Amino acid sequence: MTVEQVTADVFLPGTYARGVPYARFRELREKSPVCRIGEPAVGPWPPGRGFWAVFRHADVQHVLRSPETFSSHLGATQLRDPDTEADLRFVRTTMLNQDPPGHGRLRRITASALTPRAVRELEAVIEARARALVGRIAERGEADFVELSAELPVRTLAHVLGVPQEDGALIHDWANRIVGYQDADYALSDTAAREKLTPMGRAALARRPAPRTRPDGRPVNPRSREALADMFHYAHALAERPAPGSVLALMREGGLTRDEFEMMFFLFAVAGSEAPRNALPGGLLALLDHPDQFALLRSRPELVPSAVEEMLRYWPPVMHFRRTAAHDTELGGRLIRRGEKVAVFHPSANRDERVFPDPDRFDVTRTPNDHVSFGYGPHFCPGAHLARAQMRAVLRAVLDRRPGLERAGEPVRLTSNFQNGLKHLPVRWRTDR
């Protein structure tokens, strides 16, 4: 069977440095809602075997709620296949790469720490930090919102995990290296000031692997065990004296294997910080680019919750997630063979005209708002409540200060086909009163 390969725009990381290709997604939703995409070589990374891309909202939801057909476990959830069978076995131990029933056992551990009630108990701390963050921008007059806003999810996550605040920069670097590796500015992220770290943090940093390649010339996968040596050393050291009530304490009590423990820490440290870290500046940029909506929100602050949902729809933190066909199946009129990769594209689903009227319009009053920015089905993001709480807190802190923020320069996007992120967003306080 001959299947067309659409390689440009949709897969290449450089495309997304210029912006999410929404026009291309619209075309594909109409003409090829499920289509075959090639994986050419990107820099030092070798070509892949290609995958099926899913662009319509209904099809995306179908894939995400059907683990018996579209498995997270068979090939894991990243587009790139793990380099070795050992790497695949290792990454399969994380909750993100599990199917039921194993997924449910691991998810119960995280769910007990991230319930709506648990998040409500954190809201006072989150709101105080959000006000302090916005206050620092006001004091400076002009600042990079990405740089400052990154501190909130990192500090919040450190609190949840029981990580000393002095070691928060380690979380920042781990996230950059692991999910931002396609961007040269993030691949070797090293922002942790050694003199400010705890002894435990310095000991972990001493075990950070030096950048290198495999004997065949390929880079070491940033998600492999060998690339995560410093993170795992830190996790085990921290687990020797976990903060009472922290996620780490719950993990110790959960009967996890060594690999499961390490990958659970990995999941919290990376995924737990990246969603709000991407959504906060991206959502603010959407507001700054739509001053009528910003003005409406200022006049009607009760719209903050719906505004946060629209910010998430308009700027989903993640571009895609992968599944692997567990058996031959059909989707969108296409035959998908057992073992083939399937990727759902969240930005495309969030702009599907079949679900969202006038989908390219940013509307803080949009209700309902059935976006898939936090996924769908059994793998719906367990940290969604926490991410939303942080976004609401920052938005309210911005609205409470007059006269308001405006752009002070052009934003700079992250080069990544996975993370929908900004590297820089210059902002300043308006001078009008």
Contacts in CASP RR format, 6 or more apart in sequence:
PFRMAT RR
TARGET T0000
AUTHOR 0000-0000-0000
METHOD contacts of the structure
MODEL  1
MTVEQVTADVFLPGTYARGVPYARFRELREKSPVCRIGEPAVGPWPPGRG
FWAVFRHADVQHVLRSPETFSSHLGATQLRDPDTEADLRFVRTTMLNQDP
PGHGRLRRITASALTPRAVRELEAVIEARARALVGRIAERGEADFVELSA
ELPVRTLAHVLGVPQEDGALIHDWANRIVGYQDADYALSDTAAREKLTPM
GRAALARRPAPRTRPDGRPVNPRSREALADMFHYAHALAERPAPGSVLAL
MREGGLTRDEFEMMFFLFAVAGSEAPRNALPGGLLALLDHPDQFALLRSR
PELVPSAVEEMLRYWPPVMHFRRTAAHDTELGGRLIRRGEKVAVFHPSAN
RDERVFPDPDRFDVTRTPNDHVSFGYGPHFCPGAHLARAQMRAVLRAVLD
RRPGLERAGEPVRLTSNFQNGLKHLPVRWRTDR
1 335 0 8 1.000
3 36 0 8 1.000
3 334 0 8 1.000
4 32 0 8 1.000
4 35 0 8 1.000
4 36 0 8 1.000
5 36 0 8 1.000
5 37 0 8 1.000
5 38 0 8 1.000
5 50 0 8 1.000
6 28 0 8 1.000
6 32 0 8 1.000
6 35 0 8 1.000
6 36 0 8 1.000
6 37 0 8 1.000
6 38 0 8 1.000
6 53 0 8 1.000
7 37 0 8 1.000
7 38 0 8 1.000
7 39 0 8 1.000
7 40 0 8 1.000
8 15 0 8 1.000
9 15 0 8 1.000
9 21 0 8 1.000
9 24 0 8 1.000
10 21 0 8 1.000
10 24 0 8 1.000
10 28 0 8 1.000
10 37 0 8 1.000
10 53 0 8 1.000
10 345 0 8 1.000
11 37 0 8 1.000
11 38 0 8 1.000
11 39 0 8 1.000
11 40 0 8 1.000
11 79 0 8 1.000
11 417 0 8 1.000
12 40 0 8 1.000
12 42 0 8 1.000
12 417 0 8 1.000
13 42 0 8 1.000
13 182 0 8 1.000
13 183 0 8 1.000
13 415 0 8 1.000
13 416 0 8 1.000
13 417 0 8 1.000
14 415 0 8 1.000
14 417 0 8 1.000
15 21 0 8 1.000
15 417 0 8 1.000
16 319 0 8 1.000
16 413 0 8 1.000
16 414 0 8 1.000
16 415 0 8 1.000
16 416 0 8 1.000
16 417 0 8 1.000
16 420 0 8 1.000
17 183 0 8 1.000
17 413 0 8 1.000
17 414 0 8 1.000
17 415 0 8 1.000
18 413 0 8 1.000
19 413 0 8 1.000
20 319 0 8 1.000
20 347 0 8 1.000
20 420 0 8 1.000
22 347 0 8 1.000
22 348 0 8 1.000
22 351 0 8 1.000
22 360 0 8 1.000
25 55 0 8 1.000
25 345 0 8 1.000
25 347 0 8 1.000
25 348 0 8 1.000
25 351 0 8 1.000
26 348 0 8 1.000
26 351 0 8 1.000
28 35 0 8 1.000
28 53 0 8 1.000
28 55 0 8 1.000
28 348 0 8 1.000
29 55 0 8 1.000
29 56 0 8 1.000
29 348 0 8 1.000
29 352 0 8 1.000
29 353 0 8 1.000
32 55 0 8 1.000
33 54 0 8 1.000
33 55 0 8 1.000
33 56 0 8 1.000
33 59 0 8 1.000
33 332 0 8 1.000
34 52 0 8 1.000
34 53 0 8 1.000
34 54 0 8 1.000
34 55 0 8 1.000
34 59 0 8 1.000
34 331 0 8 1.000
34 332 0 8 1.000
34 333 0 8 1.000
34 334 0 8 1.000
35 52 0 8 1.000
35 53 0 8 1.000
35 55 0 8 1.000
35 334 0 8 1.000
36 50 0 8 1.000
36 51 0 8 1.000
36 52 0 8 1.000
36 53 0 8 1.000
36 334 0 8 1.000
37 50 0 8 1.000
37 51 0 8 1.000
37 52 0 8 1.000
37 53 0 8 1.000
37 343 0 8 1.000
38 48 0 8 1.000
38 50 0 8 1.000
38 51 0 8 1.000
39 47 0 8 1.000
39 48 0 8 1.000
39 49 0 8 1.000
39 50 0 8 1.000
39 51 0 8 1.000
39 79 0 8 1.000
40 47 0 8 1.000
41 47 0 8 1.000
42 182 0 8 1.000
44 213 0 8 1.000
44 217 0 8 1.000
44 218 0 8 1.000
44 219 0 8 1.000
45 80 0 8 1.000
45 218 0 8 1.000
45 219 0 8 1.000
46 218 0 8 1.000
48 80 0 8 1.000
48 81 0 8 1.000
49 81 0 8 1.000
49 341 0 8 1.000
50 341 0 8 1.000
51 79 0 8 1.000
51 322 0 8 1.000
51 340 0 8 1.000
51 341 0 8 1.000
51 342 0 8 1.000
51 343 0 8 1.000
52 331 0 8 1.000
52 334 0 8 1.000
52 336 0 8 1.000
52 340 0 8 1.000
52 341 0 8 1.000
52 342 0 8 1.000
52 343 0 8 1.000
53 320 0 8 1.000
53 343 0 8 1.000
53 345 0 8 1.000
54 60 0 8 1.000
54 63 0 8 1.000
54 331 0 8 1.000
54 342 0 8 1.000
54 343 0 8 1.000
54 344 0 8 1.000
54 345 0 8 1.000
55 345 0 8 1.000
55 348 0 8 1.000
55 349 0 8 1.000
55 352 0 8 1.000
56 348 0 8 1.000
56 349 0 8 1.000
56 352 0 8 1.000
56 354 0 8 1.000
57 349 0 8 1.000
57 350 0 8 1.000
57 352 0 8 1.000
57 354 0 8 1.000
57 355 0 8 1.000
57 370 0 8 1.000
57 372 0 8 1.000
58 352 0 8 1.000
58 354 0 8 1.000
58 355 0 8 1.000
59 331 0 8 1.000
59 332 0 8 1.000
59 344 0 8 1.000
60 344 0 8 1.000
60 345 0 8 1.000
60 346 0 8 1.000
60 348 0 8 1.000
60 349 0 8 1.000
60 372 0 8 1.000
60 376 0 8 1.000
61 349 0 8 1.000
61 372 0 8 1.000
61 376 0 8 1.000
61 377 0 8 1.000
62 331 0 8 1.000
63 70 0 8 1.000
63 323 0 8 1.000
63 331 0 8 1.000
63 342 0 8 1.000
63 344 0 8 1.000
64 70 0 8 1.000
64 321 0 8 1.000
64 323 0 8 1.000
64 344 0 8 1.000
64 372 0 8 1.000
64 375 0 8 1.000
64 376 0 8 1.000
64 377 0 8 1.000
64 379 0 8 1.000
65 376 0 8 1.000
65 377 0 8 1.000
65 378 0 8 1.000
67 99 0 8 1.000
67 100 0 8 1.000
67 103 0 8 1.000
67 323 0 8 1.000
67 378 0 8 1.000
68 99 0 8 1.000
68 326 0 8 1.000
69 325 0 8 1.000
69 326 0 8 1.000
69 327 0 8 1.000
69 329 0 8 1.000
70 323 0 8 1.000
70 324 0 8 1.000
70 325 0 8 1.000
70 326 0 8 1.000
70 342 0 8 1.000
71 99 0 8 1.000
71 323 0 8 1.000
71 324 0 8 1.000
71 325 0 8 1.000
71 326 0 8 1.000
72 96 0 8 1.000
72 97 0 8 1.000
72 98 0 8 1.000
72 99 0 8 1.000
72 103 0 8 1.000
72 323 0 8 1.000
72 324 0 8 1.000
72 379 0 8 1.000
73 92 0 8 1.000
73 97 0 8 1.000
73 98 0 8 1.000
73 99 0 8 1.000
74 324 0 8 1.000
74 326 0 8 1.000
74 339 0 8 1.000
75 81 0 8 1.000
75 82 0 8 1.000
75 88 0 8 1.000
75 92 0 8 1.000
75 97 0 8 1.000
75 322 0 8 1.000
75 324 0 8 1.000
75 341 0 8 1.000
76 82 0 8 1.000
76 88 0 8 1.000
76 91 0 8 1.000
76 92 0 8 1.000
76 96 0 8 1.000
76 97 0 8 1.000
76 322 0 8 1.000
77 96 0 8 1.000
77 97 0 8 1.000
77 321 0 8 1.000
77 322 0 8 1.000
77 323 0 8 1.000
78 223 0 8 1.000
78 322 0 8 1.000
78 418 0 8 1.000
79 320 0 8 1.000
79 322 0 8 1.000
79 341 0 8 1.000
79 343 0 8 1.000
79 417 0 8 1.000
79 418 0 8 1.000
80 221 0 8 1.000
81 88 0 8 1.000
81 341 0 8 1.000
82 88 0 8 1.000
82 90 0 8 1.000
82 91 0 8 1.000
82 221 0 8 1.000
82 223 0 8 1.000
82 224 0 8 1.000
83 214 0 8 1.000
83 218 0 8 1.000
83 221 0 8 1.000
83 224 0 8 1.000
87 221 0 8 1.000
87 223 0 8 1.000
87 224 0 8 1.000
87 225 0 8 1.000
90 224 0 8 1.000
90 225 0 8 1.000
90 259 0 8 1.000
90 263 0 8 1.000
91 97 0 8 1.000
91 223 0 8 1.000
91 263 0 8 1.000
92 98 0 8 1.000
93 257 0 8 1.000
93 259 0 8 1.000
93 260 0 8 1.000
93 262 0 8 1.000
93 263 0 8 1.000
94 106 0 8 1.000
94 260 0 8 1.000
94 263 0 8 1.000
94 264 0 8 1.000
94 266 0 8 1.000
94 267 0 8 1.000
95 103 0 8 1.000
95 104 0 8 1.000
95 106 0 8 1.000
95 107 0 8 1.000
95 110 0 8 1.000
95 263 0 8 1.000
95 264 0 8 1.000
95 267 0 8 1.000
96 267 0 8 1.000
96 271 0 8 1.000
96 379 0 8 1.000
98 104 0 8 1.000
98 106 0 8 1.000
100 378 0 8 1.000
103 378 0 8 1.000
103 379 0 8 1.000
104 378 0 8 1.000
106 256 0 8 1.000
106 260 0 8 1.000
106 264 0 8 1.000
107 378 0 8 1.000
107 382 0 8 1.000
109 250 0 8 1.000
109 251 0 8 1.000
109 254 0 8 1.000
109 256 0 8 1.000
109 264 0 8 1.000
110 247 0 8 1.000
110 264 0 8 1.000
110 267 0 8 1.000
110 268 0 8 1.000
110 382 0 8 1.000
110 383 0 8 1.000
111 382 0 8 1.000
112 118 0 8 1.000
112 250 0 8 1.000
113 160 0 8 1.000
113 245 0 8 1.000
113 246 0 8 1.000
113 247 0 8 1.000
113 250 0 8 1.000
114 160 0 8 1.000
114 382 0 8 1.000
114 383 0 8 1.000
114 385 0 8 1.000
114 386 0 8 1.000
115 385 0 8 1.000
116 385 0 8 1.000
119 385 0 8 1.000
119 386 0 8 1.000
119 389 0 8 1.000
122 156 0 8 1.000
122 159 0 8 1.000
122 160 0 8 1.000
122 386 0 8 1.000
122 389 0 8 1.000
123 389 0 8 1.000
123 393 0 8 1.000
125 156 0 8 1.000
125 159 0 8 1.000
126 152 0 8 1.000
126 156 0 8 1.000
126 389 0 8 1.000
126 390 0 8 1.000
126 393 0 8 1.000
127 393 0 8 1.000
127 396 0 8 1.000
127 397 0 8 1.000
129 151 0 8 1.000
129 152 0 8 1.000
129 155 0 8 1.000
129 156 0 8 1.000
129 393 0 8 1.000
130 152 0 8 1.000
130 390 0 8 1.000
130 393 0 8 1.000
130 394 0 8 1.000
130 396 0 8 1.000
130 397 0 8 1.000
131 393 0 8 1.000
131 397 0 8 1.000
131 400 0 8 1.000
133 148 0 8 1.000
133 149 0 8 1.000
133 151 0 8 1.000
133 152 0 8 1.000
133 394 0 8 1.000
133 397 0 8 1.000
134 394 0 8 1.000
134 397 0 8 1.000
134 398 0 8 1.000
134 400 0 8 1.000
134 401 0 8 1.000
135 397 0 8 1.000
135 401 0 8 1.000
136 143 0 8 1.000
136 148 0 8 1.000
137 143 0 8 1.000
137 145 0 8 1.000
137 148 0 8 1.000
137 405 0 8 1.000
137 427 0 8 1.000
137 429 0 8 1.000
138 401 0 8 1.000
138 429 0 8 1.000
141 428 0 8 1.000
141 429 0 8 1.000
142 408 0 8 1.000
142 426 0 8 1.000
142 427 0 8 1.000
142 428 0 8 1.000
142 429 0 8 1.000
143 426 0 8 1.000
143 427 0 8 1.000
143 428 0 8 1.000
144 424 0 8 1.000
144 425 0 8 1.000
144 426 0 8 1.000
144 427 0 8 1.000
145 280 0 8 1.000
145 281 0 8 1.000
145 284 0 8 1.000
145 405 0 8 1.000
145 425 0 8 1.000
145 426 0 8 1.000
145 427 0 8 1.000
146 281 0 8 1.000
146 422 0 8 1.000
146 423 0 8 1.000
146 424 0 8 1.000
146 425 0 8 1.000
147 424 0 8 1.000
149 277 0 8 1.000
149 280 0 8 1.000
149 281 0 8 1.000
149 284 0 8 1.000
149 394 0 8 1.000
150 172 0 8 1.000
150 277 0 8 1.000
152 276 0 8 1.000
152 280 0 8 1.000
152 390 0 8 1.000
152 393 0 8 1.000
152 394 0 8 1.000
153 272 0 8 1.000
153 273 0 8 1.000
153 274 0 8 1.000
153 275 0 8 1.000
153 276 0 8 1.000
153 277 0 8 1.000
153 280 0 8 1.000
153 387 0 8 1.000
153 390 0 8 1.000
154 168 0 8 1.000
154 169 0 8 1.000
154 171 0 8 1.000
154 172 0 8 1.000
154 273 0 8 1.000
154 277 0 8 1.000
155 165 0 8 1.000
155 168 0 8 1.000
156 276 0 8 1.000
156 386 0 8 1.000
156 390 0 8 1.000
157 163 0 8 1.000
157 171 0 8 1.000
157 268 0 8 1.000
157 269 0 8 1.000
157 272 0 8 1.000
157 273 0 8 1.000
158 164 0 8 1.000
158 165 0 8 1.000
158 167 0 8 1.000
158 168 0 8 1.000
158 171 0 8 1.000
159 165 0 8 1.000
160 246 0 8 1.000
160 247 0 8 1.000
160 268 0 8 1.000
160 386 0 8 1.000
161 238 0 8 1.000
161 246 0 8 1.000
161 247 0 8 1.000
161 248 0 8 1.000
161 265 0 8 1.000
161 268 0 8 1.000
161 269 0 8 1.000
162 238 0 8 1.000
162 242 0 8 1.000
162 243 0 8 1.000
162 246 0 8 1.000
162 247 0 8 1.000
162 248 0 8 1.000
163 170 0 8 1.000
163 171 0 8 1.000
163 238 0 8 1.000
164 198 0 8 1.000
164 200 0 8 1.000
166 196 0 8 1.000
166 197 0 8 1.000
166 198 0 8 1.000
167 192 0 8 1.000
167 197 0 8 1.000
167 198 0 8 1.000
167 200 0 8 1.000
167 201 0 8 1.000
167 234 0 8 1.000
168 192 0 8 1.000
169 191 0 8 1.000
169 192 0 8 1.000
169 193 0 8 1.000
169 196 0 8 1.000
169 197 0 8 1.000
170 192 0 8 1.000
170 197 0 8 1.000
170 201 0 8 1.000
170 204 0 8 1.000
170 205 0 8 1.000
170 230 0 8 1.000
170 231 0 8 1.000
170 234 0 8 1.000
171 269 0 8 1.000
171 273 0 8 1.000
172 189 0 8 1.000
172 191 0 8 1.000
172 192 0 8 1.000
172 273 0 8 1.000
173 189 0 8 1.000
173 190 0 8 1.000
173 191 0 8 1.000
173 192 0 8 1.000
174 228 0 8 1.000
174 231 0 8 1.000
174 269 0 8 1.000
174 270 0 8 1.000
175 269 0 8 1.000
175 270 0 8 1.000
175 273 0 8 1.000
175 274 0 8 1.000
175 277 0 8 1.000
176 186 0 8 1.000
176 187 0 8 1.000
176 189 0 8 1.000
176 191 0 8 1.000
177 186 0 8 1.000
177 187 0 8 1.000
177 188 0 8 1.000
177 189 0 8 1.000
177 222 0 8 1.000
177 227 0 8 1.000
178 222 0 8 1.000
178 223 0 8 1.000
178 228 0 8 1.000
178 266 0 8 1.000
178 270 0 8 1.000
179 270 0 8 1.000
179 274 0 8 1.000
179 416 0 8 1.000
179 418 0 8 1.000
179 419 0 8 1.000
180 186 0 8 1.000
180 187 0 8 1.000
180 414 0 8 1.000
180 416 0 8 1.000
180 418 0 8 1.000
180 419 0 8 1.000
181 187 0 8 1.000
181 222 0 8 1.000
182 415 0 8 1.000
182 416 0 8 1.000
182 417 0 8 1.000
182 418 0 8 1.000
183 414 0 8 1.000
183 415 0 8 1.000
183 416 0 8 1.000
183 423 0 8 1.000
184 415 0 8 1.000
185 423 0 8 1.000
186 414 0 8 1.000
186 423 0 8 1.000
187 211 0 8 1.000
187 222 0 8 1.000
188 211 0 8 1.000
192 201 0 8 1.000
192 205 0 8 1.000
194 202 0 8 1.000
194 205 0 8 1.000
197 205 0 8 1.000
200 234 0 8 1.000
200 237 0 8 1.000
200 238 0 8 1.000
201 234 0 8 1.000
201 237 0 8 1.000
203 233 0 8 1.000
203 234 0 8 1.000
203 237 0 8 1.000
204 230 0 8 1.000
204 231 0 8 1.000
204 233 0 8 1.000
204 234 0 8 1.000
204 237 0 8 1.000
205 230 0 8 1.000
206 230 0 8 1.000
207 229 0 8 1.000
207 230 0 8 1.000
207 233 0 8 1.000
208 229 0 8 1.000
208 230 0 8 1.000
209 220 0 8 1.000
209 226 0 8 1.000
209 227 0 8 1.000
209 229 0 8 1.000
209 230 0 8 1.000
211 219 0 8 1.000
211 220 0 8 1.000
212 220 0 8 1.000
213 219 0 8 1.000
213 220 0 8 1.000
214 220 0 8 1.000
220 226 0 8 1.000
220 227 0 8 1.000
221 227 0 8 1.000
222 228 0 8 1.000
225 232 0 8 1.000
228 262 0 8 1.000
228 266 0 8 1.000
231 262 0 8 1.000
231 265 0 8 1.000
231 266 0 8 1.000
231 269 0 8 1.000
232 262 0 8 1.000
232 265 0 8 1.000
232 266 0 8 1.000
235 248 0 8 1.000
235 261 0 8 1.000
235 262 0 8 1.000
235 265 0 8 1.000
236 262 0 8 1.000
238 248 0 8 1.000
239 248 0 8 1.000
239 251 0 8 1.000
239 252 0 8 1.000
239 261 0 8 1.000
242 248 0 8 1.000
242 249 0 8 1.000
242 251 0 8 1.000
242 252 0 8 1.000
243 249 0 8 1.000
247 268 0 8 1.000
248 265 0 8 1.000
251 261 0 8 1.000
251 264 0 8 1.000
251 265 0 8 1.000
252 261 0 8 1.000
256 264 0 8 1.000
271 381 0 8 1.000
272 383 0 8 1.000
272 386 0 8 1.000
272 387 0 8 1.000
274 317 0 8 1.000
274 318 0 8 1.000
274 419 0 8 1.000
275 317 0 8 1.000
275 318 0 8 1.000
275 374 0 8 1.000
275 381 0 8 1.000
275 383 0 8 1.000
275 384 0 8 1.000
275 387 0 8 1.000
276 317 0 8 1.000
276 386 0 8 1.000
276 387 0 8 1.000
276 390 0 8 1.000
276 391 0 8 1.000
277 317 0 8 1.000
278 315 0 8 1.000
278 317 0 8 1.000
278 318 0 8 1.000
278 419 0 8 1.000
278 420 0 8 1.000
278 421 0 8 1.000
278 422 0 8 1.000
279 311 0 8 1.000
279 312 0 8 1.000
279 315 0 8 1.000
279 316 0 8 1.000
279 317 0 8 1.000
279 373 0 8 1.000
279 387 0 8 1.000
279 391 0 8 1.000
280 390 0 8 1.000
280 391 0 8 1.000
280 394 0 8 1.000
281 411 0 8 1.000
281 421 0 8 1.000
281 422 0 8 1.000
281 425 0 8 1.000
282 311 0 8 1.000
282 315 0 8 1.000
282 420 0 8 1.000
282 421 0 8 1.000
282 422 0 8 1.000
282 425 0 8 1.000
283 311 0 8 1.000
283 312 0 8 1.000
283 314 0 8 1.000
283 315 0 8 1.000
283 391 0 8 1.000
284 311 0 8 1.000
284 394 0 8 1.000
284 395 0 8 1.000
284 398 0 8 1.000
284 405 0 8 1.000
284 425 0 8 1.000
284 427 0 8 1.000
285 315 0 8 1.000
285 407 0 8 1.000
285 411 0 8 1.000
285 422 0 8 1.000
285 425 0 8 1.000
286 310 0 8 1.000
286 311 0 8 1.000
286 314 0 8 1.000
286 315 0 8 1.000
286 362 0 8 1.000
287 293 0 8 1.000
287 294 0 8 1.000
287 297 0 8 1.000
287 307 0 8 1.000
287 311 0 8 1.000
287 362 0 8 1.000
288 294 0 8 1.000
288 405 0 8 1.000
288 406 0 8 1.000
288 407 0 8 1.000
288 427 0 8 1.000
289 362 0 8 1.000
289 407 0 8 1.000
290 362 0 8 1.000
293 307 0 8 1.000
293 362 0 8 1.000
293 363 0 8 1.000
293 364 0 8 1.000
296 303 0 8 1.000
296 364 0 8 1.000
296 365 0 8 1.000
297 303 0 8 1.000
297 304 0 8 1.000
297 307 0 8 1.000
297 364 0 8 1.000
297 395 0 8 1.000
297 399 0 8 1.000
298 399 0 8 1.000
301 396 0 8 1.000
301 399 0 8 1.000
303 364 0 8 1.000
303 365 0 8 1.000
304 392 0 8 1.000
304 395 0 8 1.000
304 396 0 8 1.000
304 399 0 8 1.000
305 392 0 8 1.000
306 364 0 8 1.000
306 365 0 8 1.000
306 366 0 8 1.000
306 367 0 8 1.000
306 369 0 8 1.000
307 364 0 8 1.000
307 395 0 8 1.000
308 388 0 8 1.000
308 391 0 8 1.000
308 392 0 8 1.000
308 395 0 8 1.000
309 366 0 8 1.000
309 369 0 8 1.000
309 371 0 8 1.000
310 362 0 8 1.000
310 363 0 8 1.000
310 364 0 8 1.000
310 366 0 8 1.000
310 369 0 8 1.000
311 391 0 8 1.000
311 395 0 8 1.000
312 371 0 8 1.000
312 373 0 8 1.000
312 374 0 8 1.000
312 388 0 8 1.000
312 391 0 8 1.000
313 350 0 8 1.000
313 356 0 8 1.000
313 366 0 8 1.000
313 369 0 8 1.000
313 371 0 8 1.000
313 373 0 8 1.000
314 350 0 8 1.000
314 362 0 8 1.000
315 420 0 8 1.000
316 346 0 8 1.000
316 347 0 8 1.000
316 350 0 8 1.000
316 371 0 8 1.000
316 372 0 8 1.000
316 373 0 8 1.000
316 420 0 8 1.000
317 373 0 8 1.000
317 387 0 8 1.000
317 419 0 8 1.000
317 420 0 8 1.000
317 421 0 8 1.000
318 346 0 8 1.000
318 373 0 8 1.000
318 418 0 8 1.000
318 419 0 8 1.000
318 420 0 8 1.000
319 345 0 8 1.000
319 346 0 8 1.000
319 347 0 8 1.000
319 416 0 8 1.000
319 417 0 8 1.000
319 418 0 8 1.000
319 419 0 8 1.000
319 420 0 8 1.000
320 343 0 8 1.000
320 344 0 8 1.000
320 345 0 8 1.000
320 346 0 8 1.000
320 417 0 8 1.000
320 418 0 8 1.000
321 343 0 8 1.000
321 344 0 8 1.000
321 346 0 8 1.000
321 375 0 8 1.000
321 379 0 8 1.000
322 341 0 8 1.000
322 342 0 8 1.000
322 343 0 8 1.000
323 341 0 8 1.000
323 342 0 8 1.000
323 343 0 8 1.000
323 344 0 8 1.000
324 339 0 8 1.000
324 340 0 8 1.000
324 341 0 8 1.000
324 342 0 8 1.000
325 336 0 8 1.000
325 337 0 8 1.000
325 338 0 8 1.000
325 339 0 8 1.000
325 340 0 8 1.000
325 342 0 8 1.000
326 338 0 8 1.000
326 339 0 8 1.000
327 338 0 8 1.000
328 335 0 8 1.000
328 336 0 8 1.000
328 337 0 8 1.000
328 338 0 8 1.000
329 335 0 8 1.000
329 336 0 8 1.000
330 336 0 8 1.000
331 342 0 8 1.000
336 342 0 8 1.000
344 372 0 8 1.000
346 372 0 8 1.000
346 373 0 8 1.000
346 375 0 8 1.000
347 420 0 8 1.000
349 355 0 8 1.000
349 371 0 8 1.000
349 372 0 8 1.000
350 356 0 8 1.000
350 359 0 8 1.000
350 371 0 8 1.000
350 372 0 8 1.000
350 373 0 8 1.000
351 359 0 8 1.000
351 360 0 8 1.000
352 359 0 8 1.000
353 359 0 8 1.000
355 370 0 8 1.000
356 366 0 8 1.000
356 369 0 8 1.000
374 380 0 8 1.000
374 381 0 8 1.000
374 383 0 8 1.000
374 384 0 8 1.000
374 387 0 8 1.000
375 381 0 8 1.000
381 387 0 8 1.000
398 404 0 8 1.000
398 405 0 8 1.000
401 429 0 8 1.000
402 433 0 8 1.000
403 429 0 8 1.000
403 430 0 8 1.000
403 431 0 8 1.000
403 432 0 8 1.000
403 433 0 8 1.000
404 429 0 8 1.000
404 430 0 8 1.000
405 427 0 8 1.000
405 428 0 8 1.000
405 429 0 8 1.000
405 430 0 8 1.000
406 427 0 8 1.000
406 428 0 8 1.000
406 429 0 8 1.000
406 430 0 8 1.000
407 425 0 8 1.000
407 426 0 8 1.000
407 427 0 8 1.000
408 426 0 8 1.000
408 427 0 8 1.000
408 428 0 8 1.000
409 426 0 8 1.000
410 426 0 8 1.000
411 422 0 8 1.000
411 424 0 8 1.000
411 425 0 8 1.000
411 426 0 8 1.000
412 422 0 8 1.000
412 423 0 8 1.000
412 424 0 8 1.000
412 425 0 8 1.000
413 421 0 8 1.000
413 422 0 8 1.000
413 423 0 8 1.000
414 420 0 8 1.000
414 421 0 8 1.000
414 422 0 8 1.000
414 423 0 8 1.000
END
